[in-house]
């Protein structure tokens, strides 16, 4: 049996490893247009590689996917985060779970994750052939399987084909969306595509004054978009906002169209665990207890000082006035802003998107095997599917899980 895998990223690497474990005698051609494997894996997580999540409740894990959670249910139960951790550690990569439940190599080096697969494929008894620097340009169904054509060189034939080409994010790593054309040529539908997990640019210029300031917990919402809200950390940038909560909100509004002419209003609740009435009472009491200090200084007891300075400017409160002189109207205005800081989003951070929302329609793929329901012998795994998750290891986990299932079943094991 000959299995061809197009795409040497996370899903392709795991699919090749799983196919080899399942049927050691199978010949597996791992086709990668880059001169090395796992380029996107290595640079993920700032080069540290956020391997997976430390969250182990499967229902909770699946809730972290704005698109594709239901489809992933079977694969995630067959190869959950705990198994991912165990698999990598068994293959010589000690992992650590950080406070926010992101899982990284203890070395903080993504190269160690890819090195696992390189060692497996170099083993004397391995039948995995990495074909590096080979740019596939077309695929076709044949009477006996599949044919893969390249920009140069002879075509390759295979009994089974796994497409793990990724999406359109990080185009510099080779994820340019070629797999969508391959899937369409074999009869599959591609859902609308959009960038996800990106930063936001704001119309307001004051975030520049706070660039680098991080807020550990806030609720970001897009009031005009149903269910578009997320609680988590974020930070200000010289052009707007970024960080995990921003990335998550960007995923929830991935298909919203916005620009300077048609902006997207969002709000940021800086005290998501405190009701407005309680916050108002606390602020009023803090003003009374520090009556001789300035309003701006006292606001700095609740907020970072730089953010307090922005607040008084934005709500037109006299920041240098003594706190004892603060009126009920002043307290209400400050609380309204702290519980719903308005920002006008006019763009996404170009090049910052980590994943692509949309992809191969999952209705056309068997979730238990990752095999096409349209073209027998064709399998999909990873970001090429209409599956994407929030930041925190969920996208790599989806790639490991779907890659695992595709690799096993392409090699002939069916549940």
Buried (B, 14 or more C-beta within 10 A) or exposed (E): BBBBBBBBBBBBBBBBBBBBBBBEEBBBBBBBBBEBBBBBBBBBBEEBBBBBBBBEEBEEBBBBBBBBBEBBBBBBEBBBBEBBBEBBEEBEBEBEBEEEBBBBBEBEBBBBBBBBBBEBBEEEEBBBBBBBEBBBBBBBBEEEBBBBEBEEEEBBBBBBBBBBBBBBBBEEBBBBBBBBBBBEEBEBEBBEBBBBBBBBBBEBEBBEBBEEBEBEBBBBBBEEBEEBBBBBBBBBBEBBBBBBBBBBBBBBBBBBEBEEEEBBBBBBBBBBEBEBEEBBEBBBEBBEEBEEBBBBBBBBBBBBEBBBBBBBEBBEBEBEBBBBEBEEEBBBBBBBBBBBBBBBBBBBBEEBBBBBBBBBBBEBBBBBBBBBBBBEBBBBBBBBBBBBBBBBBBBBBBBBBBBBBBBBBBBBBEE
